């Protein structure tokens, strides 16, 4: 449950899944060191040439071979996903440096890949019992994937038709700050909620569930949703995507309104008057969303 329920002690050390994912992420991200190895400028991906393309292909093949040798199949499935996200992060770093026209898209690649990888890593630390491949959120939903694809298409088309629109550095910087704020708030919420944080709304209360009202839960009732909401909009501000920025805001708002109402019904069932009192004192954190209405 991604709202104010938490239980049990936090895990202080990384399990084998977390260690494998972290090693694989860093291995994938090592693509950012290719320009140093090749003695080439950091704009390797902007104009790679035959030498750069060959280096990228060899890096991908070499990393995949290393993962196949290092990990049995269950861990390999984790490692290959983490490695893919690390590779995307490293490519984002390459695009972000220098004076590439794709610099802001590089910021976006770093933000997107780090968000998805950190969802898995924090879950592995916080609640290893609920850990699965789905914890990467790479297959969150068809709608989520369609939204991401739409943002890439809009960015590419507008970059071709209105290239100056994609070079508004101050606006992309605002978007980057929104992304950082949103992701940090979400991860703080996950860590504060502790071992009971789950990407799926829970319908049964365990004996160890307690209501958490401290930390970021003292600011908002649903800080993980607030963080994700502003992170998602921030990615489109970063890309200077006016159409997707409006679309993301509307669709995300509707999604979280319905999700919060569903979740608060469960929380009221779990905690009764204790949650109702908390609900009266602390806002949801999302604009114009008050949560489920309770008839007295």
C-alpha positions in Angstrom: 0.0 0.0 0.0 1.5 3.3 -1.0 -0.2 5.4 1.6 0.3 5.9 5.3 0.6 2.4 6.5 3.8 0.9 7.6 5.1 -2.0 9.7 8.1 -3.9 10.8 11.8 -3.1 10.9 13.6 -1.9 7.8 16.2 -4.1 6.2 19.6 -2.7 6.8 21.5 -4.7 4.2 21.2 -5.5 0.6 19.9 -9.0 -0.4 21.4 -10.9 -3.3 18.7 -9.5 -5.7 19.6 -5.9 -4.7 23.3 -6.6 -5.0 22.9 -8.1 -8.4 20.7 -5.3 -9.7 23.1 -2.6 -8.4 26.2 -4.3 -10.0 24.3 -4.7 -13.3 23.1 -1.1 -13.2 26.6 0.2 -12.7 27.9 -2.2 -15.4 25.4 -0.8 -17.9 26.1 2.8 -16.9 29.8 2.2 -17.6 28.9 3.0 -21.2 29.5 6.6 -20.1 33.2 5.8 -19.9 33.5 4.9 -23.6 34.5 8.3 -24.8 37.5 8.2 -22.4 38.4 4.7 -23.6 38.1 5.8 -27.3 39.8 9.1 -26.7 36.7 10.7 -28.3 34.7 13.7 -27.3 31.7 13.0 -24.9 29.2 13.6 -27.7 29.7 10.0 -28.7 26.0 9.3 -29.3 25.2 12.6 -31.1 27.6 11.7 -34.0 29.0 8.3 -33.2 30.5 7.3 -36.5 31.5 3.7 -37.3 34.0 3.5 -34.5 31.5 4.8 -31.9 28.7 2.4 -33.1 31.1 -0.5 -33.0 32.2 0.4 -29.4 28.6 0.6 -28.3 27.7 -2.8 -29.9 30.8 -4.4 -28.3 29.9 -2.9 -24.9 26.4 -4.2 -25.0 27.5 -7.7 -26.1 30.3 -7.8 -23.5 28.1 -6.7 -20.7 25.4 -9.2 -21.6 27.9 -12.0 -21.8 29.3 -11.1 -18.4 25.8 -11.2 -16.9 25.1 -14.6 -18.4 28.3 -15.9 -16.9 27.8 -14.3 -13.5 24.2 -15.0 -12.7 21.8 -18.0 -12.8 18.6 -17.4 -14.7 16.4 -16.0 -11.9 19.1 -13.4 -11.0 19.9 -12.8 -14.7 16.3 -11.7 -15.3 16.8 -9.0 -12.6 20.3 -8.1 -13.8 19.5 -7.7 -17.4 16.7 -5.2 -16.6 18.9 -3.3 -14.2 21.7 -3.3 -16.8 19.3 -1.9 -19.5 18.3 0.9 -17.1 22.0 1.5 -16.3 22.8 1.6 -20.0 20.0 4.1 -20.6 21.4 6.2 -17.7 24.9 6.1 -19.1 23.7 7.1 -22.6 21.8 9.9 -21.0 25.0 11.1 -19.4 26.7 11.1 -22.7 24.0 13.1 -24.3 23.9 15.5 -21.4 27.5 16.5 -21.6 29.0 18.8 -24.2 26.9 20.9 -26.6 24.7 18.2 -28.1 21.3 19.3 -29.5 19.9 16.3 -27.6 21.3 17.5 -24.2 17.9 18.0 -22.6 16.8 14.6 -23.8 19.8 13.2 -22.1 18.6 14.7 -18.8 15.3 13.0 -19.4 16.9 9.6 -20.1 18.9 9.9 -16.8 15.7 10.9 -14.9 13.6 8.1 -16.4 16.1 5.3 -16.0 17.0 6.3 -12.4 13.4 6.5 -11.4 12.6 3.0 -12.5 15.8 1.5 -11.1 15.4 3.2 -7.8 11.9 1.8 -7.5 13.3 -1.7 -7.5 16.3 -0.9 -5.3 14.3 0.8 -2.6 11.7 -2.0 -2.6 14.5 -4.5 -2.3 15.8 -2.6 0.8 12.4 -1.7 2.2 10.2 -4.7 1.6 12.1 -7.7 0.0 9.1 -9.9 0.6 7.1 -8.0 -2.1 10.0 -7.8 -4.5 9.5 -9.0 -8.1 10.4 -8.1 -11.6 7.3 -5.9 -11.6 9.0 -3.7 -9.0 11.0 -2.0 -11.8 7.6 -0.7 -13.0 8.8 -1.2 -16.6 5.5 -2.9 -17.4 3.4 -0.6 -15.2 0.5 -0.5 -17.7 -0.3 -0.2 -21.4 -1.4 3.4 -20.8 1.9 4.2 -19.0 4.0 2.9 -21.9 1.8 4.7 -24.5 2.3 7.9 -22.6 6.1 7.5 -22.6 6.0 6.7 -26.3 3.8 9.7 -27.0 6.3 12.0 -25.3 9.2 10.7 -27.4 7.2 11.1 -30.6 6.3 14.7 -29.7 9.8 15.6 -28.7 11.2 14.2 -32.0 8.6 15.8 -34.2 8.9 19.2 -32.5 12.6 19.1 -32.6 12.5 18.6 -36.4 9.8 21.2 -37.0 10.6 23.8 -34.2 14.1 23.1 -33.0 14.3 26.3 -31.0 11.4 25.1 -28.8 13.7 22.3 -27.5 16.5 24.7 -26.6 14.8 26.6 -23.8 17.3 25.8 -21.1 15.6 27.6 -18.3 12.4 25.7 -18.8 14.2 22.4 -19.0 16.0 23.3 -15.8 12.7 23.9 -14.1 11.5 20.5 -15.3 14.6 18.9 -14.0 14.1 20.4 -10.6 10.5 19.2 -10.6 11.8 15.7 -11.5 14.4 15.7 -8.7 11.8 17.0 -6.2 9.2 14.5 -7.2 11.5 11.5 -7.2 13.1 12.4 -3.9 9.7 12.9 -2.3 8.4 9.5 -3.6 11.5 7.7 -2.3 11.3 9.4 1.0 7.7 8.2 1.3 8.7 4.7 0.5 11.5 4.7 3.1 9.2 6.3 5.7 6.4 3.8 5.1 9.0 1.0 5.7 8.5 -2.6 5.0 4.8 -2.3 4.3 5.1 -0.1 1.2 3.7 -2.0 -1.8 3.1 -1.0 -5.4 -0.2 -2.8 -5.1 -3.0 -1.5 -2.9 -3.4 -4.0 -0.1 -7.0 -5.2 0.8 -6.1 -7.1 4.0 -4.7 -5.7 7.2 -1.8 -7.6 8.8 -1.3 -7.6 12.6 1.8 -5.4 12.2 0.2 -2.6 10.2 0.4 0.8 11.9 -0.6 4.3 10.7 2.4 6.5 9.9 1.8 10.2 10.3 5.4 11.4 10.7 8.1 12.6 8.2 6.7 13.4 4.8 3.4 11.8 5.9 3.0 14.8 8.1 3.1 17.0 5.0 0.8 15.0 2.8 -1.4 12.0 3.2 -0.1 10.5 -0.1 3.4 11.8 -0.6 4.4 8.9 -2.9 1.6 9.9 -5.3 2.4 13.6 -4.9 6.0 12.8 -5.9 5.1 10.7 -8.8 2.6 13.3 -10.0 5.1 16.1 -10.1 7.8 13.8 -11.4 5.7 12.8 -14.4 4.8 16.4 -15.3 8.3 17.5 -14.7 9.6 15.1 -17.4 7.5 16.9 -20.0 8.5 20.3 -18.8 12.1 19.1 -19.1 11.5 18.0 -22.7 9.6 21.2 -23.5 6.6 19.1 -24.7 3.6 21.4 -24.4 1.0 18.8 -25.6 2.2 16.0 -23.4 2.7 18.3 -20.5 -1.0 19.1 -20.5 -1.9 15.5 -21.2 0.2 14.1 -18.5 -1.2 16.6 -15.9 -4.8 15.7 -16.8 -4.4 11.9 -17.0 -2.1 11.7 -13.9 -4.6 13.8 -11.9 -7.5 11.6 -12.9 -5.5 8.4 -12.2 -4.4 9.5 -8.7 -7.9 10.9 -7.8 -9.3 7.4 -8.4 -6.4 5.6 -6.8 -6.5 7.8 -3.7 -10.3 7.2 -3.3 -9.8 3.5 -3.6 -7.0 3.4 -1.2 -8.6 5.6 1.4 -11.6 3.3 1.6 -9.2 0.5 2.6 -7.3 2.7 5.1 -10.6 3.8 6.8 -11.5 0.1 7.0 -8.1 -0.7 8.5 -7.8 2.2 11.0 -11.3 3.7 11.4 -11.5 6.9 13.4 -7.7 7.1 13.7 -7.4 7.6 9.9 -10.4 9.9 9.7 -8.8 12.2 12.2 -5.5 12.1 10.3 -7.4 12.8 7.1 -9.0 15.9 8.6 -5.7 17.3 9.6 -3.4 16.5 6.7 -4.2 17.3 3.0 -3.8 14.7 0.2 -1.0 16.8 -1.3 -2.5 16.8 -4.8 -4.4 19.8 -6.2 -8.2 19.6 -5.9 -8.1 16.0 -4.6 -9.7 15.6 -1.2 -9.9 11.8 -1.2 -12.9 9.7 -0.4 -15.8 11.5 1.2 -17.2 10.1 4.4 -20.8 10.7 5.3 -21.2 11.3 9.0 
